[in-house]
Amino acid sequence: MNPSVLAQQLQQAVKDYLRLSFETTTPFFEGLLERFLNTDGALAKGPYLSIKLPFEKGQGNADFFSAVPMAFSPHKHQEIAFQRIGKDFKSTLVATGTGSGKTECFQVPILDYCYQHRGQKGIKAILIYPMNALAADQAKRLAKAIADNPNLKNTVTAGIYVGDKEQHATTNMTREHLISDKKTLRNYPPDILLTNYKMLDFLMIRAKDHTLWAGNTETTLKFLVVDE
């Protein structure tokens, strides 16, 4: 596939469509569309060549957290995030390119912290997502990470609370699903809770959800993540 040829073909197809769809009948506009389409760069620009540079490598420490060994060598920005989030517990903003491992920047430290504080009641981390679809996708990813780690499986719990109605609510964690049954979450609050902005507002003020926070003290909640 030749990008230049493909770009020309696409532009020509769009021009043909516009000519057929917007035929002018008013003398004032006669020739206006044709002049626009024949002006270089008016309808489309490019094509452009996008070069994806590799992310800067870290020092190669894959055992940053003993309970959550990583099967990859972290990038430099991940190692910085691990130190700030998992060791120094500092507020951190991670802004990097697609595929750079932003999720691991907070997921790995949170899982390690929950393991180190296993047995301690209360929600230790809240992950907030702007859309339910994104929350559901990340829930599957988190469920797999927990199930595939012998240290975390049956030790660290996680649940998702994004709506009042759930067609196939789960009361136990599996490799594909987090706990999503509302009654189970209220009676047995998880270590990690995935939700959205609006639902979190409800969870903090609705009387029926008070038991969700029964095990929390002023120091229990350690992480608040906004994953955009």
C-alpha positions in Angstrom: 0.0 0.0 0.0 1.4 3.3 -1.1 0.3 6.1 1.4 0.7 8.9 -1.2 -1.5 7.1 -3.8 -4.0 6.1 -1.1 -4.3 9.7 0.1 -4.9 11.0 -3.4 -7.6 8.3 -4.0 -9.3 9.3 -0.8 -9.2 13.0 -1.6 -10.6 12.4 -5.1 -13.4 10.2 -3.7 -14.4 13.0 -1.2 -14.3 15.6 -4.0 -16.5 13.5 -6.2 -19.0 13.0 -3.4 -19.1 16.7 -2.7 -19.6 17.6 -6.3 -22.6 15.2 -6.6 -24.1 16.0 -3.3 -23.9 19.8 -3.4 -24.7 20.9 -6.9 -25.2 24.7 -6.9 -28.4 26.2 -8.4 -27.9 29.8 -7.3 -25.8 32.0 -9.6 -24.0 33.6 -6.7 -22.6 30.3 -5.5 -21.8 29.0 -9.0 -18.2 27.7 -9.2 -17.6 28.4 -5.5 -17.4 24.7 -4.5 -15.2 23.9 -7.5 -12.8 26.7 -6.7 -12.6 25.4 -3.1 -11.9 21.8 -4.2 -9.2 22.9 -6.6 -7.4 25.0 -4.0 -4.4 23.0 -2.7 -4.7 22.3 1.0 -8.2 23.6 1.3 -9.9 20.2 1.6 -7.1 18.1 3.1 -3.5 18.3 4.0 -0.8 15.8 4.0 -0.2 12.9 4.0 2.1 13.1 7.0 4.6 10.5 8.2 4.3 9.8 11.9 7.4 8.4 13.6 6.9 6.6 16.9 10.1 6.9 18.9 10.8 4.3 21.7 10.1 5.2 25.3 13.2 5.8 27.4 14.3 2.6 29.2 14.6 2.4 32.9 17.4 0.8 34.9 16.0 -2.7 34.3 14.7 -3.4 37.8 11.7 -5.8 37.2 11.5 -6.6 40.9 10.5 -3.1 42.1 7.8 -4.6 44.2 8.4 -8.0 45.8 4.8 -9.2 45.8 4.1 -8.1 42.2 7.0 -9.3 40.0 6.8 -7.8 36.5 7.4 -9.7 33.3 8.7 -6.6 31.6 11.6 -4.2 32.1 10.0 -0.9 33.2 10.4 2.3 31.2 12.0 5.3 33.0 8.7 7.1 33.5 7.3 3.9 35.1 10.2 3.6 37.5 9.7 7.3 38.5 6.0 6.6 39.0 6.7 3.5 41.1 8.9 5.4 43.4 6.5 8.4 43.8 3.3 6.3 44.1 4.5 3.1 45.8 7.3 4.3 47.9 7.0 8.0 48.6 3.1 8.1 48.3 3.2 11.4 46.5 0.5 12.8 44.2 1.6 12.0 40.6 0.5 13.0 37.1 1.5 10.5 34.4 1.2 11.9 30.8 2.9 9.7 28.2 2.1 8.2 24.8 -0.3 5.4 23.9 1.2 2.0 24.8 3.7 3.4 27.3 2.2 1.5 30.2 0.4 4.2 32.1 -1.9 1.7 33.8 1.0 -0.2 35.3 2.3 3.0 36.8 -0.5 2.9 39.4 -1.7 -0.6 39.2 1.5 -2.3 40.3 2.1 -0.1 43.3 -1.5 -0.4 44.4 -1.5 -4.2 44.2 1.7 -4.4 46.1 0.3 -2.1 48.8 -2.9 -4.1 49.2 -0.8 -7.3 49.5 1.4 -5.8 52.1 -1.7 -4.7 54.1 -3.6 -7.9 53.5 -6.2 -8.6 56.2 -6.7 -4.9 56.9 -10.3 -4.0 56.4 -11.5 -1.2 54.3 -11.1 0.2 50.7 -7.5 1.1 50.1 -7.7 2.3 46.5 -10.4 4.0 44.4 -10.0 4.0 40.6 -12.3 6.5 38.9 -13.1 6.3 35.2 -15.0 8.8 33.0 -16.9 6.0 31.1 -18.4 2.7 32.2 -17.0 1.0 29.1 -13.5 2.0 30.1 -14.0 0.9 33.7 -15.3 -2.5 32.5 -12.3 -2.9 30.2 -9.8 -2.1 33.0 -11.7 -4.3 35.4 -10.9 -7.3 33.2 -7.3 -6.3 33.1 -7.1 -6.0 36.9 -8.9 -9.3 37.4 -6.4 -11.1 35.2 -3.4 -9.4 37.0 -4.7 -10.6 40.4 -5.7 -14.1 39.3 -2.3 -14.7 37.6 -0.3 -13.7 40.6 -0.1 -16.4 43.4 0.6 -13.8 46.0 -2.5 -11.8 45.1 -5.0 -14.5 44.2 -7.5 -15.1 47.1 -5.7 -12.4 49.0 -6.4 -9.1 47.3 -10.0 -8.3 46.4 -11.3 -5.8 43.9 -14.8 -4.8 42.8 -16.5 -2.6 40.3 -19.5 -0.3 41.1 -20.7 1.7 38.1 -24.5 1.4 38.1 -27.4 0.2 40.1 -28.5 -2.4 37.6 -26.3 -5.4 36.8 -27.6 -8.2 34.6 -24.8 -10.7 35.4 -23.5 -9.6 38.7 -20.6 -11.6 40.2 -20.2 -12.3 43.9 -16.7 -13.7 43.5 -13.6 -12.7 41.7 -12.5 -14.7 38.6 -9.8 -14.3 36.0 -12.3 -12.4 33.8 -14.4 -10.5 36.3 -14.2 -8.5 39.5 -16.9 -8.5 42.2 -19.8 -6.6 40.8 -22.7 -7.7 43.0 -23.8 -4.6 45.0 -24.9 -6.5 48.1 -21.6 -8.3 48.2 -19.6 -5.1 47.8 -21.5 -3.5 50.7 -21.2 -6.4 53.0 -17.6 -7.2 52.1 -15.9 -4.0 50.9 -13.0 -4.8 48.5 -9.4 -3.6 48.8 -9.8 -1.9 45.4 -12.9 -0.2 44.0 -13.5 0.8 40.4 -16.3 3.3 39.8 -17.2 6.5 37.9 -17.6 10.1 39.1 -21.3 10.2 39.5 -21.5 6.8 41.3 -18.8 7.7 43.7 -20.8 10.7 44.7 -23.8 8.4 45.4 -21.7 5.9 47.3 -20.5 8.6 49.7 -24.0 10.0 50.5 -26.5 7.2 50.1 -27.6 5.6 53.4 -27.7 2.1 51.8 -24.0 2.4 50.9 -22.7 3.4 54.3 -21.5 -0.2 55.0 -19.2 0.1 52.0 -17.0 2.4 54.1 -17.5 0.7 57.5 -14.0 -0.6 57.6 -12.3 2.6 56.6 -10.5 5.0 59.0 -8.9 8.3 58.2 -5.8 6.4 57.0 -7.2 3.4 55.2 -7.8 4.9 51.8 -4.3 5.4 50.3 -4.8 5.8 46.6 -7.3 7.9 44.5 -6.7 7.4 40.8 -8.4 9.3 38.0 -7.7 7.2 34.9 -8.5 9.2 31.7 
